[in-house]
Amino acid sequence: MIRVDAVWLAVEPLDMRAGTEAALARVVNVFGAARPHHAYLFANRRANRMKVLVHDGIGVWLAARRLNSGRFSWPRDVGGTLTLTTEQLNALVLGLPWQRLGDAGVITLL
């Protein structure tokens, strides 16, 4: 099992033809560095494909996921990057509205 302590989501789309080296270069450009035990998520323009690059402390892993129908709920209007909780990551990978989980789903006014 690969240990992941933090999950980062890049808002700008990534060309899904990008391999490990191109994805790693994007991580360094967007996040400043690829940190051990961190996962970095990217989507294509249509948000129906996702790539995740994980630095396990020794090397890097690159995985891809494609939805047969629908799209990932990918933010487009925030600047740069977002941090996700494990619960939000699990929802995102399934194509669910992960933004509604955690503090964002709390109702404070009636």
N, C-alpha and C positions, 0 to 999 in steps of 0.2 A: 504494500500500500504506500502511495506517495503522500507524504505529509505536506499539507497546505495550511499555512498560518494566516495568510491574507489573500484576498481575491480582489483584483483591480480590473475595472471595465474601461476599455478605451472607446470613446464615443465616435471618433472618426472611423469610417469604414476601411477595411483591409481587403486587398485583392486576394481572393481565396486560392489563387495559383501560387501564392507566396509559400516558400518552404521554410524550414527551420531557421536558416541564416537570415532571410528577409524578415521573418516575424521577430527574431531576436533583435535585429537592427531597429525595428519599429518600437519594440519595448524600450530599448536604450534611448531612442529619440523622444518618445512620449513620456516615459516614467523616470528617465535619468539613469537607471541601471536595472539589471535583472537581479533581484535579491533572492537569496536562498529561501526556499519554502514559500514562495509567492507564486500565485497563478495570475496570468494576464489574459483577458478575454477580448476578442475582436470579432466583429461581424462584417458581412459584406453589405453593399448598399441596400439590397432588398431585405436584409435582416432575416433571410431564411437559411443562412449558413453561419456557423460560428467556428472559430479556432481558439484554442486555449494553449498557451505556452506556460509550462511549469518548470521552474528551476528547482531541482531536488537537492541542491547542495554539492552535487558531483557533476551533473550535466543538465541538459534541458530535454523536456518532452514536448512534443507538439501533437495535439489531437484535434480532430475536426468532428463537427456534428452538423447534420442537414435535416431540416424538417421536411417531410413529404408534403405537408399542407400547412398553411398559416405562416406566421412569422414570429421571431423572437421579439419580445417587448423591449426594444432597444431605444434608449433616450437619444434625442437628436439635438436638443436645444440647450444642453448644459455645456459648460466649458471643460475641455480636456478629459478628465478621468473621474471615476467614481469608485468607492470602496463598497464591496458587498459583504453581507453576512453569509454564513453557511446556508441558512434558511432561504435567503434571497437567491443564492446561487442555484440551489436545488430547484426552485420554482422557475428561474430563468432557463435552465437547461431543458425543462419540460415544456417551455413555451408559455408558461403562465404569467400573469401580471405581477411580477415580483416587487414592483414599486409600492404595492399596497400592503406589504408585510412589514412588521416591526413598527417603528414610530410613525411611519407614513400612513398607516391604517388606523391610527388612533383618532377617535371622534372627540373633539374638545368643545364644540359648540352645538347647541340644538336650536 
